[in-house]
Amino acid sequence: MEIILSIGLIIITCLVIWRACDGFEMASNYLGRHLKDGVKGATINAIGSSLPELFATFFFLFILKDKDGFSGGIGTTAGSAMFNAMIIPFIVIIAVINKKITSKVIVSRKVILRDGIALLLAELALIFIVTGTSLNWTHGLILMLLYIIYVVYMLIKQGTGTVENDFEAKAKGGNKIKAVLKGDLSTTVLGQKSINKPKAIFLLILSIIFIGFACFWLVKACEMFGDALGIPVYFVSVVLASAATSVPDVIISYKDAVKGNYDDAVANAFGSNIFDVCFALGLPLFLFTIFNGPIEMQADTIDDIGQLRVLLLILTLAVFLIFVLAKSGLKKQHAWLLFLMYLLFVSYIVGSSICSNCTVISNISNQLSILSNWFNTLF
């Protein structure tokens, strides 16, 4: 019964996050209308669509505390990074090709190299920064500073953006009370009026509140699910919490791709991962250790986190190479390859949680531990 209840709660939180994203997307598109293609996707869209990961990491740390909370937080951010890097491009490519919008998805090489390299550097930093048996506020601060450097670089390099004039959108209209109950935040804020800056900011804030509320219950549902099955919340967060918090990324990237904004669609996925790795993990870690002191981790937690960080780096590098080598454009075969990679990733995580002594799982785990220890010796 507890398993069914927790799964039902996870589904409900996904729906709330999804509906809140509609309002957030309208507001963020309006506020970011002067940013160039690729820059908006990697900054405003990426930050907004990654708020669930930030909230989830906050709640994992402040509800579960210490090592369990941190492992749940890093599981959510890393799992979401895998989902963003593989499932979002898969959905985007398959969707636009099946709709006959295009026969292949061509993404600016500049965007791929810029965001792909930045993401790889962020993941390397995560491996070297979050190490040892104790974590404190300096670890979180360094991760946040890395993201601030990335955003400043993006904004400086973009130059003068191209103004877009298609943001005279109105909400669907109707009864505002019913709109609130349905989670239709745009109608709640705008009614039948066009969006403007004050309303866009208010809509953005309201969407964030709804997303935060949903993420609180998502964390509770993951804790409940893990307790019911007798598995650490870390494994639940890597698969279920990460997929649930990635709903905004999917929606925003899909809508960008359908409009033909392939650079923003891909930049949102990569930019979201940079935000997840640096800020969505760094800020909660910084605040938690400021108020509660250092996080002391046990050997098994250190090993699990170390393996996940190395696996994240390896798979991200593989995705980056797929994008770089697809010079003529991304096609269906690339999409299905990305989907297969994610399926293998989830299979390994699930296998580790229920059958860690299985030969294949054990061998992969040992190799990842060796690589993790090697990185630690470099530091």
N, C-alpha and C positions, 0 to 999 in steps of 0.2 A: 504493500500500500504506500509506504514511504517513497519507494522508487517511482511509482506512478505519479505521486503528488509532486515530487521534485522535477520530473520531466515536464509535467504540465506547467509548473511554475516557470521553468526555463523557456518554454514555448511562449507563454504570456509575456515574459520580459522581452523576448525577441520581437514580438508584435508591437509592444510599446515603443521600443527603440526604433523600429522601422517607421512607425507613424510619426514619431518625433523628428525623424530625418527629413521628412517632406518639408516641414516648416524650416528646419535648419538649412536645408539645401537652397530654398528660396531666399532666405536671408543672406547666406554666405555668398551666393551668386551675385546678389545685388551689391553687397559690400566689396566684393572682389572684382567688380566689373571693369576696373581700370588696370588689372594685372594681365600680363601677357599669357598666352597659352603655355601650359606647362608650369608656370610659376604659381598661378592660382591653385592648380591641382596639388602642387607640392607643399603649399603653405596653408592657405585658408581652408580648402577642402580637406587636406590631410589632417590638420589640427582638429577641425570640427568632427570629422568622421572617426577620429581616434579618441574622442572624449570618453566613449564607453570603456576603452582599455584603461584610461587614466582613472576613472571612477572605480572600476573593478579592482585595480591594484590598490587604490586607497582603502577600499572596504576590506579586501583580503588582509592587508596589513593591520588595520585598526580594529578589525573584528576578530581575526584568528590569532593575531600577534606574532611577533618574532619570526622564527624559522618557517613555520607552517604558512604564515601570511606572506612572507617574502617568496617562498617557493610557489605559492598560488599566484602571486603577482607576476613573477617572471615566467611562469607557465602560461599565463594569459597573454602577456605581451609577445612572447616567443611564438606561441601557437598562432596568435593573430597575425604575426609577421609571415608565417608560413602560409596561412590562408590567403592573405593579401597578395603574396608574391606568386601564388600558383592558381588559386581558384578564381580570383578576380580577373586576371588576364584570360583564363579559360572561358569564363562567362562572357566577357567582352568580345572575344574573338568569335566564339560560336554564335552569339546573338547577332552581331552585325553581318556575319556571312550568311546565316540562315534567313535573315530579313532581306537579304540581297542588297544591302546598302553598299557593300563592297565585297570583293573576292579575297581580299587580304587586308590586314591591319598594318599600316606603315606608321611607325613611331619615329619621331625625330631622333637621329643618332646622338645629337647633343643632349637631349633629355635623358636617354638611356645611360650614356656615359656619366653625365653629371650626377644623377640620382643613384644610379647603380653603384658607382665608386664611393659616393658619400655613405650609402647604406653599408657597404662592405667595411669601410673604415669605422663606422659606428659599431658594428658587430665585433670587430677586432678590439675596439676600445672597451666594449662590454666584457670581453674575455679577460683583458688585462687589468681592468679597473675593479670589477666585482670578483675578487679572488681572496683566498685565505679563509680563516674560520670566523672572522669578525667583520661586520659591515657598519660603517658610521656615516655621519652627515656629509663628510668630504666626498665619499663615493657618489652620493646622490648629486652633490653640487657639480662635480666634474661632468657627470652625464648631462645635466641640464645646460651647462656652459657649451658643451659640444653642439647641442641643438640650436642654441642661440647663435652661435657662430655660423651654422648652416643657414639659418633664416636670414641673418644679416647679409651673408654672401649672396643669397638668392635675390634679395631686394635691391642690393647695390648693382648687381649684374643685369637686372631686367631692363633698366633704362626706362624710357617712357612707354607705358602700356597702351594697348589699343582699346579705345572706348567701345564698349558694346551697348547697343541701344534696344535690346530685346527684354528689358526687365520691367516693363510696364504691366507685369502679370498681376492678376487679381486672384483672390481665393475663390473657391467654388460658391461661397455664399451660403445662406441658410441660417437656421437657428443656432445661435452661439452656444447655448447650453448643450444641445445635442452634439455640436462639434467638439466640445470639451470631452464628452463621454466617449466619442469615437476616436479621440486623439488627433483630431484635425486642427492642429494648432494655427495653421495659416488662416483659416476661417475665423477662429477664435480671436485672433489679433486684428486681422484686416477687414473682416466682414466681406463687403463687396468693393472695397476701395483698393486703389493701386498701392503698391509698396513704396515707402520712402525710408530715409535713413533712420529716424527715430523708431519707426515701427519695425524696421529690419533688426535693429539692435534689441528691441524688446522681444521680438520673435526668436532671436538667437538665444537670449537668456532663458526664455520660457522652455525652449527645446532642450537646453542644457539641464534644466531642473528635471524635466521628464526623463531624460536619459539617465541622470544620476539616481533618481528614484528606482528606475528599472534595474540599474546595475547593483544597487544594494540588495534587492531581492534575488538577483541572479547569483550573487556570491552566496547568499543563504541557501539557495537551491542547490548549488554545487557542493556546499558543505554537507547538506542533507543527503545528496546522491552518493557522495563518497562514504559517508557513515553507513548508509544502507547496504552498500556493497562491500564495505570493509577495505576500501582502497584509499591511499593518501589523496588529499584534495589537489595535490600537484598534478596528478594524472588527469583528473576531471577538468581542471582549468585549462590544460594544454589543448584538449579536444573540444569540450562543450562550451566553456566560458569564452574561449578565443573565437569560436565560430559565431556565437551569439553577439559578441561585441564588434564583430566585423561586418554586421549587417549594414551600417551606414556607408562603409567603404564600397560595398557591392552596389548599393543603390546609386550613389553619386557617380561612381565610375561607369556604371551601365548607362546612366542618362547622358553623361558626357560622350560616351562612345556612339550612342544612337544619333547624337547631334553631329557626329563627325569629329569631335574634339579628342582624338586618340592620344595626343600628348598629355592632356589633362587626366584622361582616364588612367593611363599608366603612371604618370607622375603622382597621382593621388595614392596609388597602391604603394609605390616606393617611398614617397614622402611620409605616408602614414606609418610605414615600418621604421623610418628614422625617428619619428616622433615617439613611437611605441618604445623603441630600444633606449632612447636617450631621456625623453621627458616624462612619458607615462610611467616609467620605472624610476627615473631619477627624482622627481618631485615627491612622490609618496615616501620613498626611501629617506630623502632629506628631512622631511617633516617628522616622520615617525621616529627617527633616531635623535632628532633635536629634542623631542618631548620625552622619549622613553629610553634613551641611551642606545648603545650599540646592539646590533642583532648578532647573537652567537649561534652559529650553525653547527650541527652534528655532521659526522663523516658521511653518512648516507645522503643527507641533503646536499652537501657540497658536491658529492659525486654525481647525483642526479642533475643538478644545475649545470655542472661542468660539461656533462655529456650533451645536454640540451643546447648550450651555447655553441659547442663545436658543430653539432648537427645543423643548427641554424645557419652557421657560417658556410658550411659545405653546400647545403641546398640553395642558399642565396647565390653563391658563386655559380652553381649549375644553372639557375634561372637567368642570371646575368649573361652567361655565355650563350644561352639559347636566344636571348634577345639580340645580342651583339652579332651572332653568326647568321641570324635571319635577315640578311641584307636586303632581300627582295620583298620583305614583309612577312608578318606572322600569319600562318595559315592554320587550317583545322588540325593538321598533324602536330603542330607546335602546341596547340591548345590541349589536345589529348595527352601529349607527353607531360605537360605541366600537371594535368589532372592525375595521371598515373603516379607522378612523384609525390603529390599530396596524399594519395591513397596509401602509398608505401610508408610515408611518414606517420600517418594515423595508425596504420597497422602495427608499426613498431612501438608506438606509444601505448596502444591498447595491449599489445603482447607483453610489454614490460610491466604493465600493471597487474596482469593476471597470470603470467607464465614467465617470470624473469629467469627461471632456470632452464628454459627451453634452449636447445643447442644454438639455433640461429640467433635468437634474441640475445643470448649470453655472449656469443662471439662478437656481434655488433656492439654490444654494450662495452665489452672489454677494449675493443679497438677505439671507441670514442673516449674511453677513460684514459687510454694511452696518449691520445692526441691532446686531451685536456691537460694532462700532467705535463706534457711537453711544452704546451703554451705557458704553463705556470713556471716552468724552469727558465723560459725566456725572460719572464718578468722578474 
